Amino acid sequence: MLARFPRVRLAELPTPLQPLRRLGDVVGHRQLWVKRDDLTGLATGGNKTRKLEFLLGEALAQGCDVIVTEGAPQSNHCRQTAAACARLGLECALVLNGDEPGVYQGNLLLDRLLGARVHFVGAVDGTARRRALEELAARLRAAGRRPAVIPTGGSTAVGALGYVDAGLELLRQADALGVELRHVVVGASSCGTAAGLVAAACLLGAAPRVHVVSVDQPAAEVARWTAALAGEALDLLGARPARAPEEVMAVYDAYVGPGYGVPTPEGLRAVALFARLEGIVLDPVYTGKAAAGLLDLVARGVLPPDEPVAFIHTGGTASVFAWPEVMLRAEEYLGRAPARGEVGA
Ligand SMILES: *Cc1c(COP(=O)(O)O)cnc(C)c1O
């Protein structure tokens, strides 16, 4: 079904599906698993690599010679795009919010090392960034180049195909382990990752429910984008799914806190628990908040202790080196459940 789409191999697949035994003991859940998409392998890994297999496959099939994409200065998507372009011998231009920092750290440091050309737009809003992206692409075209423009997070229907594939891969792995997966928990921002997993669940009869944990937008928006992108991906596949996206997913925005990129006590506590109990590094922007959702849904019985759950670790590893003070504050939250809405700033 996915075989007729152009694809370049970039990820180390399948990524491991591992038990979270010590964390499960502490939170009282016997069937917690983690799907290690932080180990996809492209210059510290992450979820964007699966999307890029299809996005760059299409760009190469169309004869593009430069990839243009956008993000926040610590964008994991931009860093994975830069690494993929290096591997494929494509030029890479990144349009980032804000001003050039005095010190290059985390993902931004890797962007430079990987040879991407970095443009700072000054402004912090998405509209200005989008305009700068379009202008850059127009200048490249005028100069006779063939740019492929990849939007924020690589979240198009083509990009989401990477997570349709991931959803099918996850169920094959669970089957092989004799685990009847009932729930998948994943963080969402531009929603392509969740959309692919939702589309995969629509295709399968008794697939797990997909719990989508927003890290920035209101739940209604995330639900709308995820369902729309999942629908587009299913159309691309020419599939007639057994179920509609809305039937297989639940969306939460209770773990966002003050907004994108602002750490929360619940998120930092999740970072500390994963680190101390499992030796797994989460980040405060995406996976920490998604894991805060996982732990709260377990505590509230939405994810009952006997129903197998897979948490998708979407990466973010390189970004933690850009925020040492925030990361070290995580241990303050060990051993206590912070009150909802308490801000740790
Ligand atoms: C981009 C990203 C996400 C969110 O994925 P979307 O497809 O944009 O919703 C989650 N975690 C990490 C680490 C990311 O970089």
The ligand as a Gaussian input file, in Angstrom:
#p B3LYP/6-31G(d) Opt

LIG

0 1
 C        7.915000      17.677000      16.043000
 C        7.954000      16.915000      17.307000
 C        6.769000      16.408000      17.874000
 C        5.414000      16.671000      17.318000
 O        5.168000      16.010000      16.088000
 P        4.103000      16.654000      15.082000
 O        4.052000      15.705000      13.965000
 O        4.636000      18.011000      14.717000
 O        2.802000      16.783000      15.811000
 C        6.870000      15.659000      19.036000
 N        8.064000      15.437000      19.615000
 C        9.216000      15.916000      19.106000
 C       10.473000      15.636000      19.838000
 C        9.198000      16.670000      17.941000
 O       10.346000      17.151000      17.444000

